[in-house]
Amino acid sequence: MLRMVLGLFVSIAVARYLGPKDFGLYNYVLSIVALVAVLGNLGLQNLAKRELVANPEARDEVLGTCFVLSAISGLLAYGLMLWVVEATTHSSLLLGLFALMGGQLLSNPFKCSEIWFQSQVRSDLSVKATSISLILFAVVKIIAIVKGLHLIGFAYIFLLEAVSVVGIQAIYYLRNYGPIWRWRIQWAKAARFLSNSWPLIVSGLAVMVYMRIDQVMLGAMVGEQAVGEYAAATRISNVWHFIPQILATSLFPAIMSSKVGDPEVYSQRVDRFLDLNVSLAYLITLPLYFIAPFLVVGLFGDAYVNAASILQIHVWSLIFVFVGVARGQLLMAEGLFRFSMCSTLLGAVVNVAGNMILIPRFSAQGAAVATLISQATAAYFSNFLLPSTQGIGLRLTRSLLLLNMPTYIKNEKNTN
């Protein structure tokens, strides 16, 4: 929540200062770096965390193996990215932005500390590190705006912020668990990690396509200003994504606990969980749709007036974000992991295809429509493709149409 709220206001200040074109270029580079980072990470974090939960005594071997593999993959991904950028562009500014912002790929090995924290249910250490860095560099960005720093200066700040997070995490690891130079690679474990990493890489790329490919394609097809306007609009709608995550973390364990003991109670709790997510999504989406023109101009300034219509489209994807997170918990409870990956891939493909068709005709508004369609496809329509998941699709339909609300109202009246 701190990251989303503080990040939103700092982004607004940076966006107003840089203007749509430079802010768009910044987000264009950031989106490509985020896609490359998925390849650089190799999906090792989840594999290593699972290994550490099962065998915490093998900490030094697991973390050492993860460190070396991350270092090699991060360096290769960084070098390949810079080679492609240098071969395809003659802009020294663009190359400098990629060199600086892509430098976070070289910090990947030091994220192994966070893997250990999560495996030991010590995420508080990761949160402290992130919060310290977030607050510190929020102040730095405001100072940079006051001092009139150039765009390349914000790229330096981005890199320093990424390095500071992993650096603080490493300090916490040293204080609580000992020196990291005890880590050592185990080649048999490295081979096993690499052989098991491809599904995680595919899933990670699919998720990142959801989040970033629209800005990449928009920048390539239209230009930086359109990316800046689009990024400004999505900052407002994406800030609400933490709500379904909080609901899933806090409520779904209670739902899972009833799955074995009482299937009927489990079914009722699932319906209420879905209805709660959909209701909250509507309560956020509808007001945002109507106040979008005033909100965008009020926050970002007149230079971003075109972002209002983008927000009015993109904000409807919130409904399917809420539904998607809730449905993801349900798929996990039912053990439908492969279907979850396939539906995510389907959404990613639809997103790319939609952008290719709609961006040339409707610019940033087309990208927003493509995002909405892809979110709806992955979270809702994909459930009707298989007989085994059609029941989930019907459940989601009842929630989306608010068909369960009369029952809740009736039960509330009877209780009173």
Secondary structure, 3 states (H helix, E strand, C coil): CHHHHHHHHHHHHHHHHHHHHHHHHHHHHHHHHHHHHHHHHCCHHHHHHHHHHHCHHHHHHHHHHHHHHHHHHHHHHHHHHHHHHHHHCCCHHHHHHHHHHHHHHHHHHHHHHHHHHHHCCCHHHHHHHHHHHHHHHHHHHHHHHHHCCCHHHHHHHHHHHHHHHHHHHHHHHHHHHCCHHHCCCCHHHHHHHHHHCHHHHHHHHHHHHHHHHHHHHHHHHCCHHHHHHHHHHHHHHHHHHHHHHHHHHHHHHHHHHHHHHCHHHHHHHHHHHHHHHHHHHHHHHHHHHHHHHHHHHHHHCHHHCCHHHHHHHHCCHHHHHHHHHHHHHHHHHHCCHHHHHHHHHHHHHHHHHHHHHHHHHHHHHHHHHHHHHHHHHHHCHHHHCCHHHHHHHHHHHHHHCCCCHHHHHHHHHHHC
